[in-house]
Amino acid sequence: MTTPLPPDSVGLVAPRTALLQEPLTLASGRTLDNYELVYETYGTLNAEGSNAVLICHALSGDHHAAGYHSESDRKPGWWNHYIGPGKAIDTNRFYVVSLNNLGGCSGSTGPRSIEPETGKPWGARFPTLRVRDWVHSQARLADYLGITQWAAVVGGSLGGMQAMRWALEYPDRVRHCAVIASAMKLSAQNIAFNETARQAIMSDPNYCAGDYLAHDTYPKSGLAVARMIGHITYLSDHVMGEKFGRELRSGSFEQGLDDLVEFQVESYLRYQGDTFSDKFDANTYILMTRALDYFDLAREYDDDPAVAFRRAQCSFYVASFNTDWRFPMERSREIVDALIAADKSVSYTEIDSPYGHDAFLLPNQHYEQTFRQFMARIPTE
């Protein structure tokens, strides 16, 4: 017997594909003559086209942000806690668009796609991308959908960087902007974590200089280690300790026993790495972490973020989490200070949560209330 889907869910959803045929010149100088973006929508676009909300995903996200793909599907979209009827992003009011970014591995044109000139998978030859390239491709998708202006652009982590870039690149097309657990640029430590993860992938003998598909192989071990490195940084020390402590999964410390001792946390990380490497693409991981590293909101504004934000015409919601050491609260305060210096409207909240960087994906009453209040103030007519 099939269990009914939750009443506050957007229900059954299906991805769609947009073929965008206007050439897109990238920040690298290279051009994609055409490309595909996979997306999902939730809610209904009103007659004025004024109630559309764009969801920008983080590193390992995709287009499936809410709802279920089948009646037997028990795992909803990655932001299902916050998108749906009566939720913070209320699909009774908003028409929500969530896409898999260019360069992704969930159907949008990326390293696994066929390169037109060669008839072979792009692999490591796929063009280097910047966050602004994603924003420009998202603007083309908005045109494709008949959306001239977003009621809000919303994103957490890498998604928050895209939301900020939207406010600068297309100021007249964004009325509100939500930036959650994000930063205006990465710290050196964050870049170091990303490079270590990339080296884990590229050092795998099966990586084959990025042409593993042509060699009918896959750097599964390297990608699993990369995910393990990343996953450690997304959690807090409190969560790791509470969930695992120093509990053993196997072996013993008793004298005279030579059994290999395995901690529960080791088993957990290996499981996370193996699961992720079965569904994600190694070249996409490298491409997206580099885009994350390259992002610097104020670089072309004399490194003055207040000058950068003066281009924006929207109001902002900024949220941070006290145990997020990957994107700590100081980074969000820097965003808020720059917005205030630029004389922009901004609501800011610091949220207590034990869950580290992943907190922006999880239920939290304070987070939900402030996010809901911001979204509820957005007119849709």
GUDO-423402 format. One record per residue (C-alpha): x, y, z; residue in one letter. Coordinates in steps of 0.05 Angstrom, whole numbers, plus 32768, in hexadecimal, padded with zeros to 4 digits. Each point is the difference from the previous one (the first is absolute). Layout:
@east=X north=Y up=Z code=A;
...
This chain:
@east=8000 north=8000 up=8000 code=M;
@east=801C north=8044 up=7FEC code=T;
@east=8006 north=8032 up=8039 code=T;
@east=7FDE north=8043 up=7FEF code=P;
@east=802F north=8039 up=7FF3 code=L;
@east=8003 north=8036 up=8037 code=P;
@east=7FCB north=8036 up=7FF8 code=P;
@east=8033 north=8038 up=8005 code=D;
@east=8027 north=7FE4 up=7FC6 code=S;
@east=7FFE north=801A up=7FB9 code=V;
@east=7FEF north=7FB7 up=7FEF code=G;
@east=8017 north=7FDC up=7FC2 code=L;
@east=802F north=8027 up=7FD3 code=V;
@east=8025 north=7FF2 up=7FC0 code=A;
@east=803F north=8020 up=7FE5 code=P;
@east=7FFE north=8024 up=7FBD code=R;
@east=8037 north=8014 up=7FD0 code=T;
@east=800A north=8043 up=7FDF code=A;
@east=802A north=8002 up=7FC1 code=L;
@east=801F north=8046 up=7FFD code=L;
@east=801A north=800F up=7FBA code=Q;
@east=801B north=8047 up=8008 code=E;
@east=804C north=7FFB up=8006 code=P;
@east=801A north=800C up=8046 code=L;
@east=8045 north=8020 up=8006 code=T;
@east=8020 north=7FEB up=8041 code=L;
@east=802E north=8027 up=802E code=A;
@east=803A north=7FD5 up=7FE6 code=S;
@east=7FF4 north=801D up=7FBA code=G;
@east=7FE6 north=7FBD up=7FE4 code=R;
@east=7FBA north=7FFB up=7FE3 code=T;
@east=7FCB north=7FCB up=8005 code=L;
@east=7FD6 north=8003 up=7FC0 code=D;
@east=7FC6 north=7FDE up=8024 code=N;
@east=7FF4 north=7FDB up=8041 code=Y;
@east=7FCB north=7FDD up=8029 code=E;
@east=7FE9 north=8011 up=8046 code=L;
@east=7FD5 north=7FCF up=8028 code=V;
@east=7FCF north=8021 up=802F code=Y;
@east=7FC2 north=7FF4 up=802B code=E;
@east=7FC8 north=8030 up=8011 code=T;
@east=7FD0 north=8002 up=803B code=Y;
@east=7FC2 north=802B up=8006 code=G;
@east=7FE0 north=802A up=7FC9 code=T;
@east=801B north=803C up=7FDB code=L;
@east=7FCD north=8038 up=8006 code=N;
@east=7FE5 north=8028 up=7FC5 code=A;
@east=8030 north=8039 up=800D code=E;
@east=803C north=7FD1 up=8007 code=G;
@east=8011 north=8024 up=8041 code=S;
@east=8002 north=7FC7 up=8032 code=N;
@east=803C north=7FD8 up=7FE7 code=A;
@east=8037 north=7FEA up=8030 code=V;
@east=8042 north=7FE3 up=7FE9 code=L;
@east=8023 north=7FCC up=802B code=I;
@east=804B north=7FFD up=7FF6 code=C;
@east=8020 north=7FBF up=8017 code=H;
@east=8040 north=7FF3 up=8026 code=A;
@east=803B north=7FD4 up=7FEC code=L;
@east=7FDF north=7FBC up=8000 code=S;
@east=7FB8 north=8018 up=7FF4 code=G;
@east=7FD6 north=7FFA up=7FC2 code=D;
@east=7FBC north=8012 up=7FE3 code=H;
@east=7FD9 north=7FD3 up=802F code=H;
@east=7FF5 north=8030 up=803A code=A;
@east=7FBA north=7FEA up=8017 code=A;
@east=7FCA north=7FCC up=7FF8 code=G;
@east=8006 north=7FB8 up=7FE9 code=Y;
@east=800E north=7FDE up=7FBD code=H;
@east=7FD1 north=7FC6 up=800C code=S;
@east=7FCC north=7FE8 up=8032 code=E;
@east=8031 north=7FCD up=801A code=S;
@east=8038 north=8034 up=8006 code=D;
@east=800F north=8009 up=804A code=R;
@east=8037 north=8034 up=7FF7 code=K;
@east=7FE7 north=8045 up=7FEE code=P;
@east=8027 north=8039 up=7FE0 code=G;
@east=803D north=801C up=8025 code=W;
@east=7FDB north=803E up=801A code=W;
@east=7FBC north=7FE1 up=800C code=N;
@east=7FFE north=801C up=8047 code=H;
@east=7FFB north=8047 up=7FE5 code=Y;
@east=7FDB north=7FFA up=7FBE code=I;
@east=7FB6 north=7FED up=7FFD code=G;
@east=7FB9 north=8016 up=8012 code=P;
@east=8003 north=802B up=803E code=G;
@east=804C north=7FF9 up=8008 code=K;
@east=8032 north=8039 up=8000 code=A;
@east=8002 north=7FFF up=7FB4 code=I;
@east=7FB5 north=7FF8 up=7FFA code=D;
@east=7FEB north=7FE0 up=7FBF code=T;
@east=7FB9 north=8019 up=800B code=N;
@east=801D north=8045 up=7FF2 code=R;
@east=803F north=7FF5 up=7FD8 code=F;
@east=8014 north=7FDE up=7FBF code=Y;
@east=8042 north=7FDF up=8013 code=V;
@east=8035 north=7FEE up=7FCC code=V;
@east=803A north=7FD3 up=8013 code=S;
@east=8034 north=7FEA up=7FCE code=L;
@east=803E north=7FD6 up=7FF9 code=N;
@east=8038 north=8030 up=7FEF code=N;
@east=8027 north=8000 up=7FC0 code=L;
@east=803A north=7FD0 up=800A code=G;
@east=7FD7 north=7FD4 up=802E code=G;
@east=7FF6 north=7FB6 up=7FFB code=C;
@east=7FB5 north=7FFA up=8009 code=S;
@east=7FED north=800B up=7FB8 code=G;
@east=8017 north=8047 up=7FF1 code=S;
@east=8038 north=8008 up=7FCD code=T;
@east=8042 north=7FEF up=8022 code=G;
@east=803E north=7FD5 up=7FFE code=P;
@east=7FD8 north=7FC0 up=7FF3 code=R;
@east=7FDC north=8020 up=7FC4 code=S;
@east=8017 north=7FF5 up=7FB8 code=I;
@east=802F north=8034 up=7FE4 code=E;
@east=7FE3 north=8013 up=7FBC code=P;
@east=8043 north=8006 up=7FDD code=E;
@east=801A north=7FBC up=8015 code=T;
@east=7FC1 north=7FD6 up=800C code=G;
@east=8020 north=7FEA up=8041 code=K;
@east=7FF2 north=8013 up=8049 code=P;
@east=801D north=8043 up=8012 code=W;
@east=8023 north=7FE4 up=803E code=G;
@east=8036 north=802F up=801B code=A;
@east=7FFC north=8029 up=7FBF code=R;
@east=7FBE north=801F up=8017 code=F;
@east=800B north=804B up=8008 code=P;
@east=8013 north=801D up=8043 code=T;
@east=7FC5 north=8023 up=801F code=L;
@east=7FF6 north=803B up=802F code=R;
@east=7FC4 north=800F up=802B code=V;
@east=7FEE north=8038 up=7FD0 code=R;
@east=7FFA north=7FCC up=7FC8 code=D;
@east=7FCB north=7FDC up=8027 code=W;
@east=7FDB north=8041 up=800C code=V;
@east=8002 north=8012 up=7FB6 code=H;
@east=7FE6 north=7FBB up=7FED code=S;
@east=7FC9 north=8005 up=8035 code=Q;
@east=7FEC north=8043 up=7FE2 code=A;
@east=7FF8 north=7FDD up=7FBD code=R;
@east=7FD5 north=7FCB up=8022 code=L;
@east=7FD5 north=8038 up=801D code=A;
@east=7FF6 north=801C up=7FBA code=D;
@east=7FEE north=7FBA up=7FE8 code=Y;
@east=7FCB north=7FFC up=8037 code=L;
@east=7FE5 north=8045 up=7FF3 code=G;
@east=8019 north=801D up=8042 code=I;
@east=8019 north=8047 up=7FF9 code=T;
@east=800C north=800C up=804A code=Q;
@east=8009 north=7FD2 up=803C code=W;
@east=7FD7 north=800F up=803F code=A;
@east=803C north=7FE1 up=8023 code=A;
@east=8041 north=7FDC up=7FF2 code=V;
@east=8011 north=7FD1 up=8039 code=V;
@east=803D north=7FD5 up=800F code=G;
@east=8029 north=7FE1 up=8037 code=G;
@east=804C north=7FF7 up=8000 code=S;
@east=8017 north=8002 up=7FB7 code=L;
@east=7FB7 north=800F up=7FEF code=G;
@east=8005 north=803F up=802B code=G;
@east=803B north=8016 up=7FD6 code=M;
@east=7FD5 north=7FF9 up=7FC1 code=Q;
@east=7FC8 north=8028 up=8021 code=A;
@east=8030 north=8039 up=8010 code=M;
@east=801D north=7FFE up=7FB9 code=R;
@east=7FB8 north=8004 up=7FE5 code=W;
@east=7FF5 north=8041 up=8027 code=A;
@east=803E north=801F up=7FDF code=L;
@east=7FFB north=7FE4 up=7FB9 code=E;
@east=7FB5 north=800A up=7FF7 code=Y;
@east=7FEB north=8033 up=8034 code=P;
@east=7FBF north=8010 up=7FDC code=D;
@east=7FEC north=7FB7 up=7FFE code=R;
@east=8003 north=7FF1 up=804B code=V;
@east=7FD1 north=801E up=8033 code=R;
@east=8018 north=7FD9 up=803D code=H;
@east=803E north=7FD6 up=800F code=C;
@east=800A north=7FCB up=8036 code=A;
@east=8048 north=7FEE up=8011 code=V;
@east=8007 north=7FC7 up=8031 code=I;
@east=8040 north=7FE3 up=801F code=A;
@east=802B north=8020 up=7FCB code=S;
@east=8039 north=8031 up=7FF5 code=A;
@east=801A north=8035 up=7FCF code=M;
@east=803E north=7FD6 up=7FF4 code=K;
@east=8020 north=7FC2 up=801C code=L;
@east=8035 north=8000 up=8036 code=S;
@east=8045 north=7FE2 up=7FF1 code=A;
@east=7FEC north=7FC5 up=802D code=Q;
@east=7FC2 north=7FF2 up=7FD6 code=N;
@east=8029 north=8003 up=7FC0 code=I;
@east=8031 north=7FCF up=8020 code=A;
@east=7FC9 north=7FCF up=8011 code=F;
@east=7FE6 north=8003 up=7FB8 code=N;
@east=8045 north=7FF6 up=7FE2 code=E;
@east=800D north=7FC4 up=802E code=T;
@east=7FBE north=7FE2 up=7FE8 code=A;
@east=8012 north=800C up=7FB7 code=R;
@east=8045 north=7FE1 up=800A code=Q;
@east=7FDE north=7FC2 up=801D code=A;
@east=7FD9 north=7FF9 up=7FBF code=I;
@east=8038 north=8010 up=7FD0 code=M;
@east=8031 north=7FD1 up=8024 code=S;
@east=7FD1 north=7FC5 up=7FF5 code=D;
@east=8020 north=7FD5 up=7FC9 code=P;
@east=7FBB north=7FF9 up=7FE1 code=N;
@east=7FFA north=804B up=7FF5 code=Y;
@east=8026 north=7FFB up=7FBF code=C;
@east=800C north=804C up=7FFB code=A;
@east=7FB4 north=800A up=8002 code=G;
@east=7FF2 north=7FD1 up=7FC5 code=D;
@east=7FE8 north=7FC6 up=802A code=Y;
@east=7FC0 north=7FF7 up=7FD7 code=L;
@east=8029 north=7FF6 up=7FC1 code=A;
@east=8029 north=7FCB up=8025 code=H;
@east=7FC1 north=7FDF up=801C code=D;
@east=8017 north=800B up=8047 code=T;
@east=7FEF north=802E up=803A code=Y;
@east=8027 north=8020 up=803A code=P;
@east=7FCF north=7FE6 up=8034 code=K;
@east=8033 north=7FFB up=8039 code=S;
@east=801B north=8046 up=7FF4 code=G;
@east=7FBA north=801F up=7FFD code=L;
@east=7FEC north=7FDA up=803F code=A;
@east=803B north=801D up=8026 code=V;
@east=7FF0 north=8046 up=7FE5 code=A;
@east=7FB9 north=7FF9 up=801A code=R;
@east=801A north=7FE8 up=8043 code=M;
@east=802C north=803D up=8006 code=I;
@east=7FC6 north=802E up=7FEE code=G;
@east=7FCE north=7FDD up=802D code=H;
@east=802D north=8009 up=803D code=I;
@east=8000 north=804B up=7FF4 code=T;
@east=7FB5 north=8004 up=7FF9 code=Y;
@east=7FF4 north=7FE2 up=8045 code=L;
@east=8010 north=801D up=8044 code=S;
@east=802C north=7FE1 up=8035 code=D;
@east=7FC3 north=7FFC up=802D code=H;
@east=7FD8 north=7FD7 up=7FCD code=V;
@east=803A north=7FD2 up=7FF3 code=M;
@east=800A north=7FF4 up=804A code=G;
@east=7FB7 north=7FF8 up=800F code=E;
@east=7FF4 north=7FD1 up=7FC6 code=K;
@east=803E north=7FD5 up=8006 code=F;
@east=802D north=8014 up=803B code=G;
@east=8038 north=7FCE up=8000 code=R;
@east=7FD2 north=7FC4 up=7FF9 code=E;
@east=801D north=7FC3 up=7FDD code=L;
@east=7FDF north=7FDD up=7FC6 code=R;
@east=8030 north=7FC5 up=8003 code=S;
@east=8040 north=7FE9 up=8021 code=G;
@east=8018 north=8007 up=8048 code=S;
@east=8035 north=8026 up=8028 code=F;
@east=8009 north=7FC5 up=802F code=E;
@east=8048 north=7FEC up=8008 code=Q;
@east=8014 north=7FC4 up=7FD6 code=G;
@east=7FCA north=8009 up=7FCC code=L;
@east=8018 north=8012 up=7FBB code=D;
@east=7FBB north=8010 up=7FE2 code=D;
@east=8000 north=803F up=7FD5 code=L;
@east=7FDC north=8036 up=8028 code=V;
@east=7FCC north=8025 up=7FD8 code=E;
@east=7FDB north=803D up=801C code=F;
@east=7FB8 north=800C up=7FEF code=Q;
@east=8012 north=8044 up=7FE2 code=V;
@east=8030 north=7FDE up=7FCF code=E;
@east=7FC9 north=7FD1 up=7FE8 code=S;
@east=7FD0 north=803A up=7FF9 code=Y;
@east=8030 north=802A up=7FD7 code=L;
@east=8010 north=7FC6 up=7FD2 code=R;
@east=7FB5 north=7FF5 up=7FF5 code=Y;
@east=7FF6 north=8049 up=7FEF code=Q;
@east=803B north=7FFF up=7FD0 code=G;
@east=7FE9 north=7FC0 up=7FDE code=D;
@east=7FB8 north=8017 up=7FF8 code=T;
@east=8014 north=8044 up=7FE4 code=F;
@east=8033 north=7FE3 up=7FCF code=S;
@east=7FCA north=7FD3 up=7FE3 code=D;
@east=7FD5 north=803A up=7FEB code=K;
@east=802D north=803C up=7FF4 code=F;
@east=8033 north=800F up=7FCA code=D;
@east=8049 north=800C up=8011 code=A;
@east=800C north=8035 up=7FCB code=N;
@east=7FC2 north=8025 up=8017 code=T;
@east=801A north=7FFF up=8047 code=Y;
@east=8042 north=801E up=7FE9 code=I;
@east=7FDE north=8034 up=7FD4 code=L;
@east=7FD0 north=8017 up=8037 code=M;
@east=8033 north=8004 up=8038 code=T;
@east=802C north=802B up=7FD2 code=R;
@east=7FC5 north=802E up=7FF2 code=A;
@east=7FF7 north=8005 up=804C code=L;
@east=804A north=8011 up=8009 code=D;
@east=8000 north=8035 up=7FC9 code=Y;
@east=7FC3 north=8025 up=801B code=F;
@east=8011 north=8045 up=801A code=D;
@east=7FC4 north=802F up=8000 code=L;
@east=8028 north=8041 up=8004 code=A;
@east=803D north=7FEF up=7FD5 code=R;
@east=7FED north=802E up=7FC7 code=E;
@east=7FE6 north=8036 up=802F code=Y;
@east=8045 north=8013 up=801C code=D;
@east=7FF6 north=7FCA up=8035 code=D;
@east=7FCB north=802B up=8021 code=D;
@east=7FC0 north=7FD7 up=800C code=P;
@east=7FD8 north=803F up=8012 code=A;
@east=800F north=801B up=7FBA code=V;
@east=7FEB north=7FBD up=7FE3 code=A;
@east=7FBE north=7FFE up=8025 code=F;
@east=7FEE north=8047 up=7FEB code=R;
@east=7FED north=7FE0 up=7FBD code=R;
@east=7FCA north=7FD7 up=8022 code=A;
@east=7FB8 north=8019 up=8001 code=Q;
@east=7FE2 north=7FC8 up=802B code=C;
@east=7FF6 north=7FF5 up=804A code=S;
@east=8028 north=7FC9 up=8023 code=F;
@east=7FF8 north=7FC9 up=8033 code=Y;
@east=8041 north=7FE4 up=801C code=V;
@east=8004 north=7FC5 up=8030 code=A;
@east=803A north=7FDE up=8022 code=S;
@east=8009 north=7FC6 up=8031 code=F;
@east=802A north=8001 up=803F code=N;
@east=8021 north=7FBC up=7FF5 code=T;
@east=800F north=8009 up=7FB6 code=D;
@east=804B north=8003 up=7FFD code=W;
@east=8003 north=7FF7 up=7FB4 code=R;
@east=7FD9 north=8041 up=7FF6 code=F;
@east=8003 north=8020 up=8045 code=P;
@east=7FD4 north=8038 up=8019 code=M;
@east=8037 north=8032 up=7FF6 code=E;
@east=7FFA north=7FF7 up=7FB4 code=R;
@east=7FB5 north=800F up=8003 code=S;
@east=800D north=803D up=802C code=R;
@east=8030 north=8019 up=7FCA code=E;
@east=7FC8 north=7FFA up=7FCD code=I;
@east=7FD0 north=8026 up=802F code=V;
@east=8033 north=8037 up=800F code=D;
@east=800D north=800A up=7FB6 code=A;
@east=7FB5 north=8003 up=7FF1 code=L;
@east=7FF6 north=8034 up=8038 code=I;
@east=803B north=8028 up=7FE5 code=A;
@east=7FDE north=7FFD up=7FBB code=A;
@east=7FBF north=8019 up=8020 code=D;
@east=7FDA north=7FC1 up=7FEF code=K;
@east=7FC5 north=7FE2 up=8025 code=S;
@east=8017 north=7FC1 up=8025 code=V;
@east=7FE4 north=7FD1 up=8034 code=S;
@east=8034 north=7FD6 up=8024 code=Y;
@east=7FF9 north=7FC6 up=8030 code=T;
@east=8033 north=7FD5 up=8025 code=E;
@east=7FE4 north=7FBB up=800F code=I;
@east=8012 north=7FD0 up=8037 code=D;
@east=8007 north=7FBA up=7FE3 code=S;
@east=802D north=7FC6 up=8011 code=P;
@east=8003 north=7FE7 up=7FB8 code=Y;
@east=8039 north=8029 up=7FE1 code=G;
@east=7FFC north=8016 up=7FB7 code=H;
@east=7FCA north=7FCD up=7FF0 code=D;
@east=7FD1 north=8026 up=802F code=A;
@east=7FE5 north=8029 up=7FC6 code=F;
@east=7FE1 north=7FC0 up=7FE4 code=L;
@east=7FE0 north=7FE8 up=8042 code=L;
@east=7FC2 north=8013 up=8029 code=P;
@east=800C north=8038 up=8032 code=N;
@east=7FC9 north=802A up=801F code=Q;
@east=8025 north=8042 up=8004 code=H;
@east=801B north=7FF8 up=7FB9 code=Y;
@east=7FBC north=7FED up=7FE5 code=E;
@east=7FDD north=803B up=8022 code=Q;
@east=8030 north=8036 up=7FE8 code=T;
@east=8004 north=7FE2 up=7FBA code=F;
@east=7FB4 north=7FFB up=7FFD code=R;
@east=7FF7 north=8048 up=8017 code=Q;
@east=802F north=8019 up=7FCA code=F;
@east=7FDE north=7FD9 up=7FCA code=M;
@east=7FBA north=8012 up=8019 code=A;
@east=800F north=804A up=7FF7 code=R;
@east=800E north=7FF7 up=7FB6 code=I;
@east=7FC5 north=8018 up=7FD7 code=P;
@east=7FED north=7FD3 up=7FC7 code=T;
@east=7FD4 north=8030 up=7FD8 code=E;
